[in-house]
Amino acid sequence: MKLAIQRRRCAGLSLAELVVVLGMVAVTAAVAAPNLHQLLRGQQLRTASGDLHGAILLTRSQAIARNERVKLTPNDEAGRDWSRGWTVYVDRDNDRRPGEDDEILAVHAPLPEGLQVSYSFTSPAPPQYIAYNGAGRSCSDTNGAASRLGTLSLFHGGQVRRIKINMLGRARLCNPAREDGCDGAAAPP
């Protein structure tokens, strides 16, 4: 008989206990949700900036390996919006856009919604692009000897990451909140 009474006492939770536990979970989730949203934005920004930095490194390494000019351009028609993704290619037909006659090396899909990219290079006129010559130097798409340096700035949820390309064509990823000399374009409106 005692065994039957003990089993009955340990059978489960009452409805009141369950409601209290669910209420505590709901309050904890409500407090943590804004922080999780900011954490998600930060991770999306780090991933996107890492992907774009990797594409720049791929462009440079392929230019050196092939000993010819290789380009990286945004995927939108106007050649301005990096948030719509980008393409690394060898521009065989010299039309400044990836096409059927070009050798496509890599394509990146659009970035997550809300992530913006700003561009500040020595020649800011569209179309925007990054080109490397066979020596691994950042150059103009029409002149392999003309140096092109500048900064790509990525913005998301109040956070910023920048990719700086120096006169030699070396790219570095930086965080202006933690590093000096990581200046660049202001956030787009």
Secondary structure, 3 states (H helix, E strand, C coil): CHHHHHHHHCCCCCHHHHHHHHHHHHHHHHHHHHHHHHHHHHHHHHHHHHHHHHHHHHHHHHHHHHCCCEEEEECCCCCCCHHHCEEEEECCCCCCCCCCCCEEEEEECCCCCCCEEEEEECCCCCCCCEEECCCCCEECCCCCCCECCEEEEEEECCEEEEEEECCCCCEEEECCCCCCCCCCCCCCC
